[in-house]
């Protein structure tokens, strides 16, 4: 359990990459064809592959007891066969298909760097060095030391190791015998992945069992860089979100151990990105990818459903209302592909665990010591006193207030401009992310102010990491926002120039 | 006779409070010898000194151990930490301000010792700082590293320069930068962004240095330490003991077999809790030693053996087997 060696580390790296990646690619290719290509295909395939494999394993337990390598290869074979049949029926050209697997970048990093100003070059160089050292340091941390955080043991490792030694998860039976025999109301994606990784490693190795979180973090950094570069073609603006995400002080500790808030946020970020694509291009596949990402976020942690899922939906609602696009949005969803796809996603990925929750009446998050937490609505104004020290007296968020204020201030200036032009509107992704930031921050603050959860705010055991993850989500899109702000190209991501919202009321 | 013994016992218990100049709590042992103190602290201990007065430097010498020493002030019956360092033979703390605010002269200064700190003859001196002291302290403060603790996932106090958080200095520098840009007629959206990102990056780099120092310290104490002397975080030899316990129990070979283990630890959390959750798997824990295949006693001598024999003994921890 505590053994370590270079070969074991190499094995752990290969397993953590390939085990989700292969089924992820087959899954995305089967359902979305060659829409996703290059870097985006691989990154998304990895994140989605974890959930696909975990859900497959869980659903299989209804008819067959066993979470092992055999069941994993069964999924792989099934997906490969399905993909092969679809290619054959469509008479697809394999050469074209293979081309979409190549790693390409739309633009040149070298040329982009050469075109920067002196200060931008310096900030980019130092920023990339900072990110590189952060990534290496966190990798060394996560691959050399055993687990330490209580939550790691309590929420994920005990269920995972139970499944590892049991060889599966019983779906029906007594409450202390079913599933992973511990915290059965807690979502299972991460524990399930760790069980499978341990199966492939042929043992539970404490030094490598947290590698998964580091890969999640690396994945979202790469996604942030390529997503920003695709829109801006500018290495400076593509580096900024990486610097900001790595520069939030608590992120380091989320990468190496303890909580999986960071993993939830990566799925939330993917969801926002896909939704902004849907809003821009009305692409049905983008909507389905959004739905998948939301559901996968709920399968990592209960907060994925209660906080981030609800926050995303409310933000979208506000955004659509402000833009008077609510009706057209729902009309756009009324098509066969979205309806069929959504139903299939809900039935396969969401319903099975909900059935178990319903049968056994499993609580969302039975945290010990929090009995009654959230059930009494009462103002706890003492929470206001904690905001000043956590933002300005301690180093929980770096100077994040400055970073956010720059963008907000410019947006307010633009909207209060006496002659607003139709081009003077933030792009859909900017609008959505800013509304989301405000909505999530407000929801979190209200929960701390008005419920028994105020105690977790005053003791600072929840408030800082919750806000950190909210900022993390927002900072993913910061490079794009800054680029649009500096270049006055608010409508960069819009394919058509819509009417300004205030003009609809005239 | 019994009554005399009772009064003698009570007087002895109260004696330290009457006799000692400083108020002290939770020390394993504590004595004052004129101008020096000798003590031992293995968990968390508090020493309340004099009022701050015009002094802003505390010099402590003669400390031993690898625990933490935190200097702060007592305010409204609460301890406010100002600065901390690892125990060493010679330490200097700067206590001029707290979160950017000046500390009142009548505030009692306090020291908190955490984990393993001791001294045979430590001396504590107060003094006032001068310009050279301030410059030297700024340099030390900037390069000091906040240790990682069990609450680091939720809270980081950050670097403090002469008692002022680096974050506050960052915000002040930003506004100063805005003024300079305005004077130079270079104030625009881009320059404001570069200024904010630059300050963010400097603080982030400082935090990175702290994180790298934490990693190197642990590599030294755990990964590259020789067998028998590995320690990790504040858990001492726990992980090394568990590794040896698993080997002696041979439970890594028992993946398909069930076994039962009885657990007792000097401190239930985190030792026995984590051992129950993960480190003794696939064995399931039992509260009845007579039904157990193995018994594990961490930092505790076996109070009961149920006829088992010792298969591992290490630094006062034991593993027994049937």
Boltz contact constraints between the chains, C-beta under 6 A:
constraints:
  - contact:
      token1: [A, 1]
      token2: [B, 246]
      max_distance: 6.0
  - contact:
      token1: [A, 2]
      token2: [B, 243]
      max_distance: 6.0
  - contact:
      token1: [A, 119]
      token2: [B, 194]
      max_distance: 6.0
  - contact:
      token1: [A, 130]
      token2: [B, 205]
      max_distance: 6.0
  - contact:
      token1: [A, 134]
      token2: [B, 208]
      max_distance: 6.0
  - contact:
      token1: [A, 137]
      token2: [B, 211]
      max_distance: 6.0
  - contact:
      token1: [A, 137]
      token2: [B, 212]
      max_distance: 6.0
  - contact:
      token1: [A, 137]
      token2: [B, 215]
      max_distance: 6.0
  - contact:
      token1: [A, 140]
      token2: [B, 215]
      max_distance: 6.0
  - contact:
      token1: [A, 141]
      token2: [B, 215]
      max_distance: 6.0
  - contact:
      token1: [A, 144]
      token2: [B, 223]
      max_distance: 6.0
  - contact:
      token1: [A, 146]
      token2: [B, 239]
      max_distance: 6.0
  - contact:
      token1: [A, 148]
      token2: [B, 233]
      max_distance: 6.0
  - contact:
      token1: [A, 153]
      token2: [B, 274]
      max_distance: 6.0
  - contact:
      token1: [A, 153]
      token2: [B, 277]
      max_distance: 6.0
  - contact:
      token1: [A, 153]
      token2: [B, 278]
      max_distance: 6.0
  - contact:
      token1: [A, 157]
      token2: [B, 278]
      max_distance: 6.0
  - contact:
      token1: [A, 158]
      token2: [B, 277]
      max_distance: 6.0
  - contact:
      token1: [A, 161]
      token2: [B, 278]
      max_distance: 6.0
  - contact:
      token1: [A, 161]
      token2: [B, 281]
      max_distance: 6.0
  - contact:
      token1: [A, 165]
      token2: [B, 282]
      max_distance: 6.0
  - contact:
      token1: [A, 247]
      token2: [B, 200]
      max_distance: 6.0
  - contact:
      token1: [A, 247]
      token2: [B, 204]
      max_distance: 6.0
  - contact:
      token1: [A, 249]
      token2: [B, 156]
      max_distance: 6.0
  - contact:
      token1: [A, 249]
      token2: [B, 207]
      max_distance: 6.0
  - contact:
      token1: [A, 252]
      token2: [B, 211]
      max_distance: 6.0
  - contact:
      token1: [A, 253]
      token2: [B, 152]
      max_distance: 6.0
  - contact:
      token1: [A, 253]
      token2: [B, 153]
      max_distance: 6.0
  - contact:
      token1: [A, 258]
      token2: [B, 153]
      max_distance: 6.0
  - contact:
      token1: [A, 393]
      token2: [B, 99]
      max_distance: 6.0
  - contact:
      token1: [A, 393]
      token2: [B, 165]
      max_distance: 6.0
  - contact:
      token1: [A, 394]
      token2: [B, 157]
      max_distance: 6.0
  - contact:
      token1: [A, 394]
      token2: [B, 158]
      max_distance: 6.0
  - contact:
      token1: [A, 395]
      token2: [B, 156]
      max_distance: 6.0
  - contact:
      token1: [A, 395]
      token2: [B, 158]
      max_distance: 6.0
  - contact:
      token1: [A, 395]
      token2: [B, 167]
      max_distance: 6.0
  - contact:
      token1: [A, 396]
      token2: [B, 156]
      max_distance: 6.0
  - contact:
      token1: [A, 398]
      token2: [B, 200]
      max_distance: 6.0
  - contact:
      token1: [A, 398]
      token2: [B, 203]
      max_distance: 6.0
  - contact:
      token1: [A, 399]
      token2: [B, 170]
      max_distance: 6.0
  - contact:
      token1: [A, 399]
      token2: [B, 199]
      max_distance: 6.0
  - contact:
      token1: [A, 399]
      token2: [B, 200]
      max_distance: 6.0
  - contact:
      token1: [A, 402]
      token2: [B, 174]
      max_distance: 6.0
  - contact:
      token1: [A, 402]
      token2: [B, 196]
      max_distance: 6.0
  - contact:
      token1: [A, 403]
      token2: [B, 196]
      max_distance: 6.0
  - contact:
      token1: [A, 406]
      token2: [B, 192]
      max_distance: 6.0
  - contact:
      token1: [A, 406]
      token2: [B, 193]
      max_distance: 6.0
  - contact:
      token1: [A, 406]
      token2: [B, 196]
      max_distance: 6.0
  - contact:
      token1: [A, 460]
      token2: [B, 154]
      max_distance: 6.0
  - contact:
      token1: [A, 460]
      token2: [B, 155]
      max_distance: 6.0
  - contact:
      token1: [A, 461]
      token2: [B, 154]
      max_distance: 6.0
  - contact:
      token1: [A, 464]
      token2: [B, 154]
      max_distance: 6.0
  - contact:
      token1: [A, 464]
      token2: [B, 155]
      max_distance: 6.0
  - contact:
      token1: [A, 465]
      token2: [B, 154]
      max_distance: 6.0
  - contact:
      token1: [A, 486]
      token2: [B, 189]
      max_distance: 6.0
  - contact:
      token1: [A, 486]
      token2: [B, 190]
      max_distance: 6.0
